[in-house]
Amino acid sequence: MTTSREQRPLPDGTRDAAVARLEQENAQLRYAVGSHAVVDQAIGVLVAVHRIPPRAGFEVLREVSQHTNIKLHTIAEMTIGWALGQSLPETVGHALGRAVQRCSWRDDAPGRRG
């Protein structure tokens, strides 16, 4: 038995609406996966450069994002660019430095769990 992959529109147009909704969802998921990969790479940069745990690397990115009102994935892209020799905007550089210092201080605190 063979089936046709050709989509036949329904009389009320519901197939077109469903296909459009699924295409939009697919695009959103692709964006999310790409964004997540960039954030993971930026966490790796922070872990390598500042010798902080990955959990702390994410907290640093999140804190910088909140303090600068710049989306997390954009901060991550800037961090990766910085590791490749690009300069950071001054406000982002300052926020990043402060966040790393706060993170390092918390990680050195007595009684912390590893």
C-alpha positions as CSV (number, residue, x, y, z in Angstrom):
1,M,0.0,0.0,0.0
2,T,1.4,3.4,-1.0
3,T,0.4,6.7,0.4
4,S,0.8,10.1,-1.1
5,R,2.8,12.7,0.8
6,E,0.9,15.4,-0.9
7,Q,-1.1,17.4,1.6
8,R,-4.6,18.0,0.5
9,P,-6.2,21.1,1.9
10,L,-9.3,20.7,4.0
11,P,-12.4,22.7,2.9
12,D,-12.2,24.9,6.0
13,G,-8.5,25.7,5.7
14,T,-7.5,24.0,9.0
15,R,-4.6,22.1,7.4
16,D,-3.0,25.3,6.3
17,A,-3.4,26.8,9.8
18,A,-1.9,23.7,11.4
19,V,1.0,23.6,9.0
20,A,1.7,27.3,9.6
21,R,1.6,26.8,13.4
22,L,4.0,23.8,13.2
23,E,6.4,25.7,10.9
24,Q,6.4,28.5,13.5
25,E,7.0,26.1,16.3
26,N,9.8,24.4,14.4
27,A,11.5,27.8,13.8
28,Q,11.2,28.7,17.5
29,L,12.7,25.3,18.5
30,R,15.6,25.7,16.1
31,Y,16.3,29.2,17.5
32,A,16.2,27.8,21.1
33,V,18.6,25.0,20.3
34,G,21.1,27.4,18.6
35,S,20.8,29.9,21.5
36,H,21.4,27.1,24.0
37,A,24.6,26.1,22.2
38,V,25.9,29.6,22.3
39,V,25.2,29.9,26.0
40,D,27.0,26.6,26.7
41,Q,30.0,27.8,24.7
42,A,30.1,31.1,26.7
43,I,29.9,29.1,30.0
44,G,32.9,27.2,28.7
45,V,34.8,30.4,28.1
46,L,34.0,31.6,31.7
47,V,35.0,28.3,33.2
48,A,38.3,28.2,31.3
49,V,39.3,31.9,31.8
50,H,38.1,32.5,35.3
51,R,38.3,28.9,36.7
52,I,34.7,28.9,38.0
53,P,32.3,26.0,38.0
54,P,29.9,25.7,35.1
55,R,26.9,26.4,37.4
56,A,28.6,29.7,38.3
57,G,29.3,30.5,34.7
58,F,25.6,30.4,33.9
59,E,24.9,32.6,36.9
60,V,27.4,35.1,35.7
61,L,25.9,35.3,32.3
62,R,22.4,35.6,33.8
63,E,23.4,38.3,36.2
64,V,25.2,40.3,33.4
65,S,22.1,39.9,31.2
66,Q,19.8,41.2,34.0
67,H,22.1,44.1,35.0
68,T,22.7,45.3,31.5
69,N,19.1,44.6,30.2
70,I,20.6,42.6,27.3
71,K,19.3,39.2,26.3
72,L,21.2,36.2,27.7
73,H,22.1,34.8,24.3
74,T,23.5,38.2,23.2
75,I,25.7,38.4,26.3
76,A,26.8,34.8,25.5
77,E,27.7,35.8,21.9
78,M,29.6,38.9,23.2
79,T,31.5,36.6,25.7
80,I,32.5,34.2,22.9
81,G,33.6,37.1,20.8
82,W,35.7,38.5,23.6
83,A,37.4,35.1,23.9
84,L,38.2,35.4,20.2
85,G,39.7,38.8,20.6
86,Q,36.8,41.2,20.1
87,S,36.2,43.9,22.7
88,L,33.3,44.0,25.0
89,P,31.1,47.0,25.4
90,E,32.3,48.9,28.5
91,T,29.1,48.3,30.5
92,V,29.1,44.6,29.7
93,G,32.8,44.3,30.6
94,H,32.2,46.0,34.0
95,A,29.2,43.9,34.7
96,L,31.0,40.7,33.8
97,G,34.0,41.5,36.0
98,R,31.7,42.3,39.0
99,A,29.6,39.2,38.5
100,V,32.7,37.0,38.3
101,Q,34.1,38.6,41.5
102,R,30.8,38.0,43.3
103,C,30.7,34.4,42.0
104,S,34.3,33.7,43.1
105,W,33.7,35.2,46.5
106,R,30.7,33.0,47.0
107,D,32.5,29.9,45.8
108,D,35.4,30.6,48.3
109,A,32.9,31.1,51.2
110,P,33.4,28.7,54.2
111,G,31.0,25.8,54.4
112,R,30.0,26.0,50.7
113,R,28.9,22.7,49.1
114,G,30.7,21.4,46.1
